[in-house]
Amino acid sequence: IGSWAVELSTHAWDLAVATGRTAGLDESLAAAVLPIAQGYLPRARPEGVPFGPVVETGADAAAYDRLVAWQGRDPGWRPA
C-alpha cells in the first residue's frame, strides 16, 4: 500500500505541475510517503532502476520537493 501511495502522490505532482495546479497538493501526504520512498529506493541507484539520481534539496525544502527529488525529478521543473 505504501508504494502505491508514493506512486500516486508522485504522479499527482507530475500532473499538478504540468497543468499549473500545484496549490491543491497536500504537503502532509508527501511528508508521510517520503520515508516509504526512501525505504525502498536507495540513494545509490543500481543499474536498471528506472529513476534518475537524487536531486539535492535544502533541508527546509517543501515535502513534495523532497519527495520528487528523491525519485530523480527536478522539483523546480515547470512546463515551457
C-alpha positions as CSV (number, residue, x, y, z in Angstrom):
1,I,0.0,0.0,0.0
2,G,2.8,2.3,0.8
3,S,4.5,2.0,-2.5
4,W,1.2,2.8,-4.3
5,A,0.7,5.8,-2.1
6,V,4.2,7.0,-3.2
7,E,3.4,6.3,-6.8
8,L,0.1,8.1,-6.8
9,S,1.4,11.1,-4.8
10,T,4.4,11.5,-7.2
11,H,2.2,11.3,-10.3
12,A,-0.2,13.8,-8.7
13,W,2.8,16.2,-8.5
14,D,3.6,15.4,-12.2
15,L,0.1,16.3,-13.3
16,A,-0.3,19.3,-10.9
17,V,3.0,20.9,-12.2
18,A,2.2,20.1,-15.8
19,T,-1.2,21.8,-15.5
20,G,-0.2,24.6,-13.2
21,R,-2.4,23.4,-10.3
22,T,0.1,22.8,-7.5
23,A,-2.0,24.7,-4.9
24,G,-4.1,21.6,-4.4
25,L,-1.2,19.4,-3.4
26,D,-1.3,18.2,0.2
27,E,2.2,18.6,1.7
28,S,1.3,16.4,4.6
29,L,0.7,13.5,2.2
30,A,4.1,14.0,0.7
31,A,5.7,14.1,4.1
32,A,4.0,10.9,5.1
33,V,5.1,8.9,2.0
34,L,8.7,10.3,1.7
35,P,10.1,7.8,4.2
36,I,8.4,5.0,2.3
37,A,10.1,6.1,-0.9
38,Q,13.4,6.4,0.8
39,G,13.0,2.9,2.3
40,Y,12.6,1.1,-1.0
41,L,14.5,3.3,-3.3
42,P,18.2,3.6,-2.3
43,R,20.2,6.8,-2.8
44,A,22.7,4.9,-4.8
45,R,20.8,3.7,-7.8
46,P,21.7,0.3,-9.1
47,E,21.8,-0.1,-12.9
48,G,18.4,-0.8,-14.3
49,V,16.4,1.1,-11.7
50,P,14.1,3.4,-13.7
51,F,14.8,6.5,-11.6
52,G,17.4,9.3,-12.1
53,P,19.9,10.2,-9.3
54,V,18.6,12.0,-6.3
55,V,18.3,15.8,-6.9
56,E,19.7,17.6,-3.8
57,T,17.3,19.9,-2.0
58,G,17.7,22.0,1.1
59,A,16.7,20.7,4.5
60,D,13.9,23.3,4.5
61,A,12.5,22.3,1.1
62,A,8.8,21.5,0.9
63,A,7.8,17.9,1.4
64,Y,6.7,17.5,-2.2
65,D,10.0,18.9,-3.4
66,R,11.9,16.4,-1.3
67,L,9.7,13.5,-2.4
68,V,10.1,14.1,-6.1
69,A,13.7,15.0,-5.8
70,W,14.4,11.6,-4.1
71,Q,12.9,10.0,-7.2
72,G,15.2,11.9,-9.6
73,R,12.8,14.7,-10.6
74,D,13.7,18.3,-10.6
75,P,11.3,20.0,-8.1
76,G,11.8,23.3,-9.9
77,W,10.7,21.9,-13.3
78,R,7.8,23.8,-15.0
79,P,6.4,23.3,-18.5
80,A,7.7,25.6,-21.1
